[in-house]
Amino acid sequence: MIINVLFDSTYSWQDKIIAIVAIICALLGAVILHELAHGVVAYWNGDKTAKEMGRLTLNPIKHFNPFGFILMLVVGLGWANPVPVNPYNFKNRKCGWITTAIAGVSANLILAFTSFGLNVALIAISEKVVITHEVVYII
C-alpha cells in the first residue's frame, strides 16, 4: 500500500506525504471501528469483559498492534489487538458468537459504503468547481 505510493513517480514528494498520512489515518480508523464493533456487540449480548478491561474505546493505543499495523501498511494485510470476549457471559451463546463475529466485518462494510458515497459526492462537487488565479467559480 505505502510501497505503491512511495515508488510511484507520478506523485511529488508532497503528494506522497499527504497520501501516506491519509492511508495511516484511514487504516487506524477502520481498525478501531472494527474492534470497537466486536466489543459493543459482545456487550449487547451480555459480555462485559471488554468494558471492564477498558477496551470499549476509540483510543487507538488500546487496539494498536505495532507489527500487525506495519504489515498492514506494507503488505495490505495485518491485525490489531483483539477485543477480549468471554462467550460464557452471553445471554444466548450461539447468537452471541455469531453476532459478535460478524460485527467487525459489518462495521468495515458500512465504513466502505459510506466512504464510497462520500467519495462520489466529493468528485461530483469538485467537477463543478473551477479555480483560476485565486478565484473560485462554481459552475
N, CA, C and O atoms as CSV, one atom per row, in Angstrom:
chain,resi,resn,atom,element,x,y,z
A,1,MET,N,N,0.823,-1.179,0.000
A,1,MET,CA,C,0.000,0.000,0.000
A,1,MET,C,C,0.876,1.255,0.000
A,1,MET,O,O,0.856,2.029,-0.957
A,2,ILE,N,N,1.630,1.450,1.054
A,2,ILE,CA,C,2.506,2.618,1.101
A,2,ILE,C,C,3.649,2.455,0.113
A,2,ILE,O,O,4.132,3.441,-0.443
A,3,ILE,N,N,4.083,1.234,-0.112
A,3,ILE,CA,C,5.156,0.979,-1.071
A,3,ILE,C,C,4.746,1.476,-2.458
A,3,ILE,O,O,5.552,2.066,-3.177
A,4,ASN,N,N,3.486,1.233,-2.827
A,4,ASN,CA,C,2.998,1.700,-4.130
A,4,ASN,C,C,3.093,3.213,-4.238
A,4,ASN,O,O,3.482,3.737,-5.282
A,5,VAL,N,N,2.744,3.912,-3.184
A,5,VAL,CA,C,2.791,5.377,-3.194
A,5,VAL,C,C,4.234,5.859,-3.250
A,5,VAL,O,O,4.551,6.784,-3.997
A,6,LEU,N,N,5.109,5.239,-2.464
A,6,LEU,CA,C,6.499,5.695,-2.405
A,6,LEU,C,C,7.218,5.564,-3.742
A,6,LEU,O,O,8.022,6.427,-4.094
A,7,PHE,N,N,6.945,4.505,-4.486
A,7,PHE,CA,C,7.668,4.257,-5.724
A,7,PHE,C,C,6.916,4.716,-6.976
A,7,PHE,O,O,7.348,4.436,-8.094
A,8,ASP,N,N,5.804,5.413,-6.794
A,8,ASP,CA,C,5.062,5.938,-7.938
A,8,ASP,C,C,5.663,7.280,-8.340
A,8,ASP,O,O,5.629,8.232,-7.560
A,9,SER,N,N,6.208,7.362,-9.540
A,9,SER,CA,C,6.918,8.565,-9.973
A,9,SER,C,C,5.972,9.696,-10.378
A,9,SER,O,O,6.424,10.817,-10.614
A,10,THR,N,N,4.667,9.423,-10.464
A,10,THR,CA,C,3.727,10.481,-10.841
A,10,THR,C,C,3.408,11.412,-9.669
A,10,THR,O,O,2.863,12.497,-9.872
A,11,TYR,N,N,3.744,10.994,-8.442
A,11,TYR,CA,C,3.484,11.811,-7.261
A,11,TYR,C,C,4.695,12.680,-6.943
A,11,TYR,O,O,5.837,12.240,-7.079
A,12,SER,N,N,4.438,13.921,-6.517
A,12,SER,CA,C,5.512,14.745,-5.963
A,12,SER,C,C,5.744,14.283,-4.528
A,12,SER,O,O,4.941,13.516,-3.996
A,13,TRP,N,N,6.817,14.729,-3.892
A,13,TRP,CA,C,7.078,14.280,-2.522
A,13,TRP,C,C,6.008,14.811,-1.576
A,13,TRP,O,O,5.699,14.156,-0.581
A,14,GLN,N,N,5.438,15.975,-1.857
A,14,GLN,CA,C,4.362,16.499,-1.012
A,14,GLN,C,C,3.114,15.613,-1.121
A,14,GLN,O,O,2.454,15.318,-0.125
A,15,ASP,N,N,2.809,15.197,-2.357
A,15,ASP,CA,C,1.662,14.313,-2.565
A,15,ASP,C,C,1.872,12.960,-1.890
A,15,ASP,O,O,0.927,12.364,-1.375
A,16,LYS,N,N,3.113,12.480,-1.896
A,16,LYS,CA,C,3.416,11.204,-1.245
A,16,LYS,C,C,3.194,11.297,0.261
A,16,LYS,O,O,2.637,10.378,0.862
A,17,ILE,N,N,3.619,12.385,0.868
A,17,ILE,CA,C,3.431,12.562,2.315
A,17,ILE,C,C,1.944,12.629,2.648
A,17,ILE,O,O,1.488,11.996,3.600
A,18,ILE,N,N,1.189,13.398,1.862
A,18,ILE,CA,C,-0.256,13.511,2.094
A,18,ILE,C,C,-0.935,12.152,1.930
A,18,ILE,O,O,-1.799,11.790,2.728
A,19,ALA,N,N,-0.549,11.402,0.903
A,19,ALA,CA,C,-1.150,10.087,0.660
A,19,ALA,C,C,-0.830,9.120,1.788
A,19,ALA,O,O,-1.703,8.365,2.216
A,20,ILE,N,N,0.401,9.126,2.277
A,20,ILE,CA,C,0.792,8.227,3.365
A,20,ILE,C,C,0.043,8.567,4.643
A,20,ILE,O,O,-0.431,7.667,5.337
A,21,VAL,N,N,-0.073,9.853,4.966
A,21,VAL,CA,C,-0.822,10.267,6.160
A,21,VAL,C,C,-2.287,9.862,6.025
A,21,VAL,O,O,-2.891,9.397,6.991
A,22,ALA,N,N,-2.861,10.033,4.837
A,22,ALA,CA,C,-4.254,9.651,4.609
A,22,ALA,C,C,-4.443,8.143,4.770
A,22,ALA,O,O,-5.428,7.703,5.362
A,23,ILE,N,N,-3.510,7.352,4.249
A,23,ILE,CA,C,-3.597,5.894,4.377
A,23,ILE,C,C,-3.523,5.480,5.845
A,23,ILE,O,O,-4.298,4.636,6.295
A,24,ILE,N,N,-2.595,6.071,6.585
A,24,ILE,CA,C,-2.448,5.728,8.006
A,24,ILE,C,C,-3.711,6.094,8.780
A,24,ILE,O,O,-4.178,5.306,9.602
A,25,CYS,N,N,-4.265,7.267,8.531
A,25,CYS,CA,C,-5.491,7.682,9.224
A,25,CYS,C,C,-6.663,6.766,8.882
A,25,CYS,O,O,-7.439,6.386,9.758
A,26,ALA,N,N,-6.787,6.417,7.607
A,26,ALA,CA,C,-7.879,5.541,7.190
A,26,ALA,C,C,-7.753,4.156,7.819
A,26,ALA,O,O,-8.745,3.587,8.277
A,27,LEU,N,N,-6.547,3.616,7.843
A,27,LEU,CA,C,-6.343,2.289,8.446
A,27,LEU,C,C,-6.599,2.309,9.947
A,27,LEU,O,O,-7.242,1.405,10.481
A,28,LEU,N,N,-6.100,3.334,10.628
A,28,LEU,CA,C,-6.347,3.436,12.071
A,28,LEU,C,C,-7.840,3.519,12.361
A,28,LEU,O,O,-8.348,2.842,13.255
A,29,GLY,N,N,-8.540,4.356,11.595
A,29,GLY,CA,C,-9.983,4.483,11.795
A,29,GLY,C,C,-10.719,3.182,11.563
A,29,GLY,O,O,-11.603,2.818,12.339
A,30,ALA,N,N,-10.365,2.479,10.504
A,30,ALA,CA,C,-11.031,1.217,10.184
A,30,ALA,C,C,-10.755,0.153,11.237
A,30,ALA,O,O,-11.661,-0.578,11.637
A,31,VAL,N,N,-9.515,0.066,11.682
A,31,VAL,CA,C,-9.147,-0.939,12.687
A,31,VAL,C,C,-9.848,-0.652,14.012
A,31,VAL,O,O,-10.360,-1.566,14.660
A,32,ILE,N,N,-9.871,0.604,14.408
A,32,ILE,CA,C,-10.512,0.975,15.678
A,32,ILE,C,C,-12.004,0.664,15.627
A,32,ILE,O,O,-12.540,0.061,16.557
A,33,LEU,N,N,-12.681,1.069,14.552
A,33,LEU,CA,C,-14.121,0.810,14.450
A,33,LEU,C,C,-14.419,-0.680,14.358
A,33,LEU,O,O,-15.428,-1.143,14.888
A,34,HIS,N,N,-13.552,-1.433,13.691
A,34,HIS,CA,C,-13.727,-2.888,13.586
A,34,HIS,C,C,-13.695,-3.539,14.972
A,34,HIS,O,O,-14.596,-4.296,15.332
A,35,GLU,N,N,-12.666,-3.239,15.729
A,35,GLU,CA,C,-12.530,-3.846,17.058
A,35,GLU,C,C,-13.599,-3.333,18.026
A,35,GLU,O,O,-14.115,-4.089,18.848
A,36,LEU,N,N,-13.923,-2.050,17.923
A,36,LEU,CA,C,-14.961,-1.482,18.788
A,36,LEU,C,C,-16.304,-2.147,18.518
A,36,LEU,O,O,-17.078,-2.389,19.444
A,37,ALA,N,N,-16.583,-2.444,17.252
A,37,ALA,CA,C,-17.840,-3.111,16.904
A,37,ALA,C,C,-17.927,-4.489,17.557
A,37,ALA,O,O,-18.978,-4.864,18.076
A,38,HIS,N,N,-16.834,-5.241,17.535
A,38,HIS,CA,C,-16.834,-6.546,18.224
A,38,HIS,C,C,-17.176,-6.367,19.704
A,38,HIS,O,O,-18.024,-7.083,20.237
A,39,GLY,N,N,-16.528,-5.425,20.360
A,39,GLY,CA,C,-16.743,-5.212,21.784
A,39,GLY,C,C,-18.137,-4.734,22.121
A,39,GLY,O,O,-18.726,-5.184,23.103
A,40,VAL,N,N,-18.673,-3.825,21.319
A,40,VAL,CA,C,-20.016,-3.294,21.589
A,40,VAL,C,C,-21.067,-4.383,21.419
A,40,VAL,O,O,-21.976,-4.502,22.240
A,41,VAL,N,N,-20.951,-5.168,20.372
A,41,VAL,CA,C,-21.937,-6.234,20.144
A,41,VAL,C,C,-21.824,-7.308,21.228
A,41,VAL,O,O,-22.836,-7.846,21.676
A,42,ALA,N,N,-20.611,-7.617,21.642
A,42,ALA,CA,C,-20.454,-8.566,22.756
A,42,ALA,C,C,-21.106,-8.007,24.022
A,42,ALA,O,O,-21.740,-8.747,24.774
A,43,TYR,N,N,-20.952,-6.719,24.250
A,43,TYR,CA,C,-21.573,-6.067,25.421
A,43,TYR,C,C,-23.097,-6.147,25.325
A,43,TYR,O,O,-23.764,-6.425,26.321
A,44,TRP,N,N,-23.655,-5.904,24.126
A,44,TRP,CA,C,-25.101,-6.003,23.931
A,44,TRP,C,C,-25.601,-7.425,24.171
A,44,TRP,O,O,-26.752,-7.631,24.557
A,45,ASN,N,N,-24.726,-8.404,23.940
A,45,ASN,CA,C,-25.104,-9.800,24.160
A,45,ASN,C,C,-24.880,-10.253,25.598
A,45,ASN,O,O,-25.131,-11.413,25.925
A,46,GLY,N,N,-24.415,-9.361,26.456
A,46,GLY,CA,C,-24.284,-9.685,27.872
A,46,GLY,C,C,-22.861,-9.842,28.386
A,46,GLY,O,O,-22.673,-10.043,29.586
A,47,ASP,N,N,-21.858,-9.758,27.528
A,47,ASP,CA,C,-20.468,-9.911,27.953
A,47,ASP,C,C,-19.864,-8.537,28.251
A,47,ASP,O,O,-19.719,-7.710,27.350
A,48,LYS,N,N,-19.515,-8.299,29.510
A,48,LYS,CA,C,-18.962,-7.013,29.923
A,48,LYS,C,C,-17.434,-7.033,30.016
A,48,LYS,O,O,-16.842,-6.094,30.549
A,49,THR,N,N,-16.789,-8.079,29.510
A,49,THR,CA,C,-15.339,-8.239,29.614
A,49,THR,C,C,-14.593,-7.066,28.995
A,49,THR,O,O,-13.703,-6.497,29.628
A,50,ALA,N,N,-14.938,-6.701,27.779
A,50,ALA,CA,C,-14.234,-5.618,27.088
A,50,ALA,C,C,-14.421,-4.291,27.822
A,50,ALA,O,O,-13.475,-3.511,27.931
A,51,LYS,N,N,-15.610,-4.031,28.320
A,51,LYS,CA,C,-15.874,-2.781,29.048
A,51,LYS,C,C,-15.079,-2.727,30.341
A,51,LYS,O,O,-14.501,-1.694,30.677
A,52,GLU,N,N,-15.049,-3.831,31.062
A,52,GLU,CA,C,-14.311,-3.873,32.330
A,52,GLU,C,C,-12.804,-3.737,32.129
A,52,GLU,O,O,-12.104,-3.254,33.019
A,53,MET,N,N,-12.297,-4.162,30.960
A,53,MET,CA,C,-10.867,-4.051,30.673
A,53,MET,C,C,-10.510,-2.734,29.979
A,53,MET,O,O,-9.352,-2.512,29.624
A,54,GLY,N,N,-11.511,-1.855,29.785
A,54,GLY,CA,C,-11.257,-0.559,29.165
A,54,GLY,C,C,-11.026,-0.617,27.673
A,54,GLY,O,O,-10.361,0.258,27.120
A,55,ARG,N,N,-11.560,-1.631,27.006
A,55,ARG,CA,C,-11.328,-1.796,25.566
A,55,ARG,C,C,-12.469,-1.269,24.707
A,55,ARG,O,O,-12.359,-1.272,23.481
A,56,LEU,N,N,-13.572,-0.814,25.323
A,56,LEU,CA,C,-14.649,-0.196,24.553
A,56,LEU,C,C,-14.351,1.291,24.428
A,56,LEU,O,O,-14.997,2.123,25.066
A,57,THR,N,N,-13.376,1.611,23.608
A,57,THR,CA,C,-12.907,2.979,23.464
A,57,THR,C,C,-12.452,3.244,22.040
A,57,THR,O,O,-12.121,2.322,21.294
A,58,LEU,N,N,-12.441,4.521,21.676
A,58,LEU,CA,C,-11.910,4.925,20.379
A,58,LEU,C,C,-10.420,5.235,20.460
A,58,LEU,O,O,-9.825,5.665,19.472
A,59,ASN,N,N,-9.817,5.023,21.616
A,59,ASN,CA,C,-8.391,5.264,21.814
A,59,ASN,C,C,-7.590,4.256,20.982
A,59,ASN,O,O,-7.671,3.054,21.234
A,60,PRO,N,N,-6.817,4.730,19.991
A,60,PRO,CA,C,-6.090,3.793,19.121
A,60,PRO,C,C,-5.016,3.000,19.851
A,60,PRO,O,O,-4.660,1.907,19.409
A,61,ILE,N,N,-4.496,3.514,20.946
A,61,ILE,CA,C,-3.437,2.814,21.686
A,61,ILE,C,C,-3.960,1.491,22.253
A,61,ILE,O,O,-3.209,0.519,22.344
A,62,LYS,N,N,-5.220,1.447,22.628
A,62,LYS,CA,C,-5.804,0.219,23.187
A,62,LYS,C,C,-5.926,-0.894,22.142
A,62,LYS,O,O,-5.931,-2.075,22.489
A,63,HIS,N,N,-6.025,-0.518,20.867
A,63,HIS,CA,C,-6.233,-1.508,19.808
A,63,HIS,C,C,-4.991,-1.722,18.952
A,63,HIS,O,O,-4.985,-2.590,18.079
A,64,PHE,N,N,-3.956,-0.952,19.188
A,64,PHE,CA,C,-2.780,-0.913,18.316
A,64,PHE,C,C,-1.855,-2.100,18.542
A,64,PHE,O,O,-1.465,-2.389,19.673
A,65,ASN,N,N,-1.507,-2.786,17.455
A,65,ASN,CA,C,-0.504,-3.828,17.475
A,65,ASN,C,C,0.572,-3.406,16.476
A,65,ASN,O,O,0.316,-3.411,15.271
A,66,PRO,N,N,1.785,-3.036,16.948
A,66,PRO,CA,C,2.789,-2.452,16.054
A,66,PRO,C,C,3.139,-3.333,14.854
A,66,PRO,O,O,3.172,-2.843,13.725
A,67,PHE,N,N,3.396,-4.603,15.074
A,67,PHE,CA,C,3.797,-5.488,13.987
A,67,PHE,C,C,2.660,-5.674,12.977
A,67,PHE,O,O,2.879,-5.636,11.766
A,68,GLY,N,N,1.442,-5.875,13.493
A,68,GLY,CA,C,0.287,-6.042,12.618
A,68,GLY,C,C,0.000,-4.788,11.815
A,68,GLY,O,O,-0.412,-4.871,10.658
A,69,PHE,N,N,0.218,-3.612,12.425
A,69,PHE,CA,C,-0.033,-2.359,11.728
A,69,PHE,C,C,1.009,-2.115,10.633
A,69,PHE,O,O,0.667,-1.668,9.538
A,70,ILE,N,N,2.270,-2.404,10.927
A,70,ILE,CA,C,3.326,-2.240,9.919
A,70,ILE,C,C,3.065,-3.161,8.730
A,70,ILE,O,O,3.208,-2.744,7.580
A,71,LEU,N,N,2.689,-4.397,8.996
A,71,LEU,CA,C,2.346,-5.314,7.908
A,71,LEU,C,C,1.154,-4.802,7.103
A,71,LEU,O,O,1.115,-4.938,5.880
A,72,MET,N,N,0.190,-4.216,7.796
A,72,MET,CA,C,-0.974,-3.681,7.111
A,72,MET,C,C,-0.565,-2.550,6.161
A,72,MET,O,O,-1.092,-2.447,5.053
A,73,LEU,N,N,0.370,-1.708,6.595
A,73,LEU,CA,C,0.828,-0.606,5.756
A,73,LEU,C,C,1.646,-1.092,4.558
A,73,LEU,O,O,1.485,-0.594,3.444
A,74,VAL,N,N,2.513,-2.057,4.796
A,74,VAL,CA,C,3.445,-2.502,3.756
A,74,VAL,C,C,2.804,-3.530,2.823
A,74,VAL,O,O,2.882,-3.393,1.602
A,75,VAL,N,N,2.182,-4.538,3.384
A,75,VAL,CA,C,1.663,-5.653,2.598
A,75,VAL,C,C,0.176,-5.499,2.284
A,75,VAL,O,O,-0.296,-5.990,1.258
A,76,GLY,N,N,-0.560,-4.821,3.161
A,76,GLY,CA,C,-2.001,-4.687,2.977
A,76,GLY,C,C,-2.789,-5.704,3.768
A,76,GLY,O,O,-4.009,-5.786,3.628
A,77,LEU,N,N,-2.111,-6.488,4.604
A,77,LEU,CA,C,-2.762,-7.488,5.434
A,77,LEU,C,C,-2.131,-7.416,6.812
A,77,LEU,O,O,-0.911,-7.523,6.938
A,78,GLY,N,N,-2.934,-7.236,7.839
A,78,GLY,CA,C,-2.396,-7.128,9.193
A,78,GLY,C,C,-3.489,-7.356,10.222
A,78,GLY,O,O,-4.532,-7.932,9.912
A,79,TRP,N,N,-3.253,-6.905,11.446
A,79,TRP,CA,C,-4.205,-7.143,12.523
A,79,TRP,C,C,-4.013,-6.102,13.614
A,79,TRP,O,O,-3.046,-5.340,13.617
A,80,ALA,N,N,-4.971,-6.096,14.544
A,80,ALA,CA,C,-4.918,-5.233,15.722
A,80,ALA,C,C,-5.017,-6.139,16.951
A,80,ALA,O,O,-5.180,-7.352,16.827
A,81,ASN,N,N,-4.916,-5.537,18.130
A,81,ASN,CA,C,-5.136,-6.313,19.346
A,81,ASN,C,C,-6.627,-6.622,19.448
A,81,ASN,O,O,-7.439,-5.698,19.497
A,82,PRO,N,N,-6.998,-7.883,19.481
A,82,PRO,CA,C,-8.424,-8.219,19.506
A,82,PRO,C,C,-9.074,-7.830,20.835
A,82,PRO,O,O,-8.444,-7.868,21.892
A,83,VAL,N,N,-10.342,-7.458,20.751
A,83,VAL,CA,C,-11.119,-7.132,21.944
A,83,VAL,C,C,-11.424,-8.441,22.664
A,83,VAL,O,O,-11.875,-9.398,22.034
A,84,PRO,N,N,-11.182,-8.501,23.985
A,84,PRO,CA,C,-11.461,-9.749,24.706
A,84,PRO,C,C,-12.960,-10.017,24.812
A,84,PRO,O,O,-13.749,-9.127,25.130
A,85,VAL,N,N,-13.324,-11.245,24.543
A,85,VAL,CA,C,-14.729,-11.664,24.603
A,85,VAL,C,C,-14.792,-12.978,25.369
A,85,VAL,O,O,-14.005,-13.891,25.120
A,86,ASN,N,N,-15.737,-13.066,26.303
A,86,ASN,CA,C,-15.958,-14.296,27.051
A,86,ASN,C,C,-17.345,-14.833,26.686
A,86,ASN,O,O,-18.349,-14.303,27.163
A,87,PRO,N,N,-17.420,-15.864,25.859
A,87,PRO,CA,C,-18.723,-16.347,25.387
A,87,PRO,C,C,-19.593,-16.939,26.496
A,87,PRO,O,O,-20.802,-17.081,26.318
A,88,TYR,N,N,-18.998,-17.283,27.629
A,88,TYR,CA,C,-19.801,-17.832,28.723
A,88,TYR,C,C,-20.691,-16.768,29.363
A,88,TYR,O,O,-21.615,-17.095,30.108
A,89,ASN,N,N,-20.413,-15.497,29.073
A,89,ASN,CA,C,-21.240,-14.411,29.607
A,89,ASN,C,C,-22.404,-14.041,28.688
A,89,ASN,O,O,-23.264,-13.249,29.074
A,90,PHE,N,N,-22.442,-14.603,27.480
A,90,PHE,CA,C,-23.521,-14.272,26.556
A,90,PHE,C,C,-24.853,-14.799,27.086
A,90,PHE,O,O,-24.916,-15.869,27.692
A,91,LYS,N,N,-25.907,-14.034,26.850
A,91,LYS,CA,C,-27.252,-14.477,27.223
A,91,LYS,C,C,-27.645,-15.692,26.383
A,91,LYS,O,O,-28.187,-16.670,26.899
A,92,ASN,N,N,-27.367,-15.614,25.096
A,92,ASN,CA,C,-27.611,-16.713,24.175
A,92,ASN,C,C,-26.272,-16.983,23.486
A,92,ASN,O,O,-25.854,-16.208,22.625
A,93,ARG,N,N,-25.603,-18.064,23.854
A,93,ARG,CA,C,-24.231,-18.296,23.404
A,93,ARG,C,C,-24.093,-18.395,21.884
A,93,ARG,O,O,-23.177,-17.808,21.309
A,94,LYS,N,N,-24.986,-19.127,21.234
A,94,LYS,CA,C,-24.872,-19.314,19.788
A,94,LYS,C,C,-25.100,-17.985,19.051
A,94,LYS,O,O,-24.316,-17.621,18.175
A,95,CYS,N,N,-26.152,-17.276,19.397
A,95,CYS,CA,C,-26.452,-15.995,18.759
A,95,CYS,C,C,-25.374,-14.964,19.108
A,95,CYS,O,O,-25.001,-14.145,18.268
A,96,GLY,N,N,-24.884,-15.003,20.329
A,96,GLY,CA,C,-23.842,-14.065,20.753
A,96,GLY,C,C,-22.565,-14.230,19.957
A,96,GLY,O,O,-21.951,-13.245,19.546
A,97,TRP,N,N,-22.158,-15.483,19.737
A,97,TRP,CA,C,-20.943,-15.743,18.958
A,97,TRP,C,C,-21.085,-15.232,17.527
A,97,TRP,O,O,-20.187,-14.581,16.994
A,98,ILE,N,N,-22.218,-15.536,16.922
A,98,ILE,CA,C,-22.416,-15.166,15.518
A,98,ILE,C,C,-22.443,-13.651,15.351
A,98,ILE,O,O,-21.751,-13.105,14.491
A,99,THR,N,N,-23.236,-12.976,16.169
A,99,THR,CA,C,-23.352,-11.523,16.011
A,99,THR,C,C,-22.054,-10.804,16.361
A,99,THR,O,O,-21.709,-9.809,15.724
A,100,THR,N,N,-21.334,-11.294,17.359
A,100,THR,CA,C,-20.058,-10.674,17.724
A,100,THR,C,C,-19.026,-10.897,16.619
A,100,THR,O,O,-18.232,-10.006,16.319
A,101,ALA,N,N,-19.039,-12.068,16.024
A,101,ALA,CA,C,-18.073,-12.367,14.955
A,101,ALA,C,C,-18.297,-11.504,13.723
A,101,ALA,O,O,-17.335,-11.020,13.126
A,102,ILE,N,N,-19.548,-11.302,13.333
A,102,ILE,CA,C,-19.807,-10.540,12.110
A,102,ILE,C,C,-19.835,-9.028,12.352
A,102,ILE,O,O,-19.930,-8.258,11.397
A,103,ALA,N,N,-19.753,-8.598,13.593
A,103,ALA,CA,C,-19.823,-7.165,13.891
A,103,ALA,C,C,-18.670,-6.381,13.274
A,103,ALA,O,O,-18.884,-5.293,12.741
A,104,GLY,N,N,-17.461,-6.910,13.338
A,104,GLY,CA,C,-16.304,-6.204,12.787
A,104,GLY,C,C,-16.376,-6.069,11.284
A,104,GLY,O,O,-16.103,-5.003,10.733
A,105,VAL,N,N,-16.744,-7.157,10.617
A,105,VAL,CA,C,-16.870,-7.130,9.157
A,105,VAL,C,C,-17.995,-6.182,8.755
A,105,VAL,O,O,-17.867,-5.445,7.777
A,106,SER,N,N,-19.090,-6.200,9.502
A,106,SER,CA,C,-20.208,-5.302,9.210
A,106,SER,C,C,-19.790,-3.847,9.351
A,106,SER,O,O,-20.163,-3.010,8.529
A,107,ALA,N,N,-19.017,-3.539,10.392
A,107,ALA,CA,C,-18.521,-2.172,10.578
A,107,ALA,C,C,-17.645,-1.760,9.409
A,107,ALA,O,O,-17.737,-0.625,8.939
A,108,ASN,N,N,-16.798,-2.662,8.931
A,108,ASN,CA,C,-15.936,-2.356,7.787
A,108,ASN,C,C,-16.759,-2.132,6.517
A,108,ASN,O,O,-16.455,-1.230,5.735
A,109,LEU,N,N,-17.790,-2.940,6.307
A,109,LEU,CA,C,-18.635,-2.766,5.118
A,109,LEU,C,C,-19.396,-1.443,5.175
A,109,LEU,O,O,-19.498,-0.744,4.167
A,110,ILE,N,N,-19.926,-1.100,6.332
A,110,ILE,CA,C,-20.623,0.185,6.486
A,110,ILE,C,C,-19.663,1.330,6.219
A,110,ILE,O,O,-20.017,2.293,5.540
A,111,LEU,N,N,-18.456,1.232,6.748
A,111,LEU,CA,C,-17.441,2.261,6.518
A,111,LEU,C,C,-17.073,2.348,5.030
A,111,LEU,O,O,-16.896,3.446,4.501
A,112,ALA,N,N,-16.960,1.208,4.362
A,112,ALA,CA,C,-16.609,1.195,2.937
A,112,ALA,C,C,-17.699,1.845,2.094
A,112,ALA,O,O,-17.399,2.673,1.234
A,113,PHE,N,N,-18.957,1.485,2.327
A,113,PHE,CA,C,-20.047,2.066,1.549
A,113,PHE,C,C,-20.211,3.564,1.837
A,113,PHE,O,O,-20.488,4.343,0.926
A,114,THR,N,N,-20.041,3.962,3.089
A,114,THR,CA,C,-20.116,5.377,3.443
A,114,THR,C,C,-18.990,6.153,2.779
A,114,THR,O,O,-19.216,7.232,2.232
A,115,SER,N,N,-17.788,5.615,2.824
A,115,SER,CA,C,-16.641,6.276,2.195
A,115,SER,C,C,-16.827,6.381,0.687
A,115,SER,O,O,-16.496,7.403,0.087
A,116,PHE,N,N,-17.354,5.328,0.076
A,116,PHE,CA,C,-17.593,5.346,-1.365
A,116,PHE,C,C,-18.603,6.438,-1.723
A,116,PHE,O,O,-18.391,7.204,-2.663
A,117,GLY,N,N,-19.695,6.503,-0.970
A,117,GLY,CA,C,-20.704,7.528,-1.228
A,117,GLY,C,C,-20.149,8.932,-1.061
A,117,GLY,O,O,-20.439,9.822,-1.861
A,118,LEU,N,N,-19.352,9.128,-0.023
A,118,LEU,CA,C,-18.717,10.428,0.204
A,118,LEU,C,C,-17.752,10.760,-0.920
A,118,LEU,O,O,-17.689,11.906,-1.366
A,119,ASN,N,N,-17.003,9.774,-1.381
A,119,ASN,CA,C,-16.059,9.975,-2.477
A,119,ASN,C,C,-16.787,10.365,-3.764
A,119,ASN,O,O,-16.349,11.275,-4.468
A,120,VAL,N,N,-17.877,9.696,-4.072
A,120,VAL,CA,C,-18.657,10.022,-5.268
A,120,VAL,C,C,-19.208,11.442,-5.162
A,120,VAL,O,O,-19.177,12.194,-6.136
A,121,ALA,N,N,-19.709,11.808,-3.991
A,121,ALA,CA,C,-20.244,13.156,-3.798
A,121,ALA,C,C,-19.157,14.211,-3.949
A,121,ALA,O,O,-19.382,15.245,-4.577
A,122,LEU,N,N,-17.989,13.962,-3.384
A,122,LEU,CA,C,-16.896,14.929,-3.494
A,122,LEU,C,C,-16.397,15.070,-4.931
A,122,LEU,O,O,-16.056,16.172,-5.359
A,123,ILE,N,N,-16.352,13.984,-5.666
A,123,ILE,CA,C,-15.951,14.056,-7.078
A,123,ILE,C,C,-16.974,14.860,-7.868
A,123,ILE,O,O,-16.606,15.682,-8.707
A,124,ALA,N,N,-18.257,14.626,-7.604
A,124,ALA,CA,C,-19.305,15.371,-8.312
A,124,ALA,C,C,-19.215,16.864,-7.999
A,124,ALA,O,O,-19.401,17.698,-8.885
A,125,ILE,N,N,-18.931,17.197,-6.749
A,125,ILE,CA,C,-18.789,18.601,-6.366
A,125,ILE,C,C,-17.536,19.207,-6.993
A,125,ILE,O,O,-17.571,20.331,-7.493
A,126,SER,N,N,-16.435,18.467,-6.968
A,126,SER,CA,C,-15.177,19.011,-7.473
A,126,SER,C,C,-15.217,19.255,-8.980
A,126,SER,O,O,-14.505,20.127,-9.479
A,127,GLU,N,N,-16.032,18.505,-9.707
A,127,GLU,CA,C,-16.153,18.724,-11.145
A,127,GLU,C,C,-16.916,20.005,-11.463
A,127,GLU,O,O,-16.836,20.510,-12.583
A,128,LYS,N,N,-17.655,20.536,-10.491
A,128,LYS,CA,C,-18.414,21.762,-10.694
A,128,LYS,C,C,-17.641,23.006,-10.242
A,128,LYS,O,O,-18.123,24.126,-10.404
A,129,VAL,N,N,-16.451,22.814,-9.678
A,129,VAL,CA,C,-15.673,23.931,-9.160
A,129,VAL,C,C,-14.436,24.129,-10.022
A,129,VAL,O,O,-13.708,23.178,-10.305
A,130,VAL,N,N,-14.202,25.364,-10.435
A,130,VAL,CA,C,-13.029,25.702,-11.225
A,130,VAL,C,C,-12.256,26.777,-10.481
A,130,VAL,O,O,-12.822,27.804,-10.104
A,131,ILE,N,N,-10.955,26.545,-10.265
A,131,ILE,CA,C,-10.125,27.525,-9.572
A,131,ILE,C,C,-9.204,28.169,-10.605
A,131,ILE,O,O,-8.415,27.482,-11.253
A,132,THR,N,N,-9.306,29.492,-10.755
A,132,THR,CA,C,-8.494,30.230,-11.719
A,132,THR,C,C,-7.943,31.478,-11.050
A,132,THR,O,O,-8.709,32.332,-10.604
A,133,HIS,N,N,-6.624,31.591,-10.975
A,133,HIS,CA,C,-5.958,32.775,-10.436
A,133,HIS,C,C,-6.531,33.198,-9.086
A,133,HIS,O,O,-6.919,34.352,-8.905
A,134,GLU,N,N,-6.583,32.268,-8.147
A,134,GLU,CA,C,-7.033,32.533,-6.785
A,134,GLU,C,C,-8.509,32.881,-6.684
A,134,GLU,O,O,-8.953,33.328,-5.626
A,135,VAL,N,N,-9.281,32.695,-7.739
A,135,VAL,CA,C,-10.720,32.960,-7.708
A,135,VAL,C,C,-11.430,31.625,-7.950
A,135,VAL,O,O,-11.044,30.859,-8.833
A,136,VAL,N,N,-12.439,31.364,-7.182
A,136,VAL,CA,C,-13.186,30.110,-7.304
A,136,VAL,C,C,-14.517,30.392,-7.993
A,136,VAL,O,O,-15.302,31.221,-7.531
A,137,TYR,N,N,-14.762,29.701,-9.096
A,137,TYR,CA,C,-16.010,29.824,-9.818
A,137,TYR,C,C,-16.771,28.506,-9.656
A,137,TYR,O,O,-16.206,27.430,-9.850
A,138,ILE,N,N,-18.032,28.594,-9.308
A,138,ILE,CA,C,-18.864,27.399,-9.220
A,138,ILE,C,C,-19.768,27.380,-10.446
A,138,ILE,O,O,-20.560,28.294,-10.675
A,139,ILE,N,N,-19.629,26.320,-11.221
A,139,ILE,CA,C,-20.367,26.218,-12.484
A,139,ILE,C,C,-21.744,25.659,-12.227
A,139,ILE,O,O,-22.527,25.492,-13.162
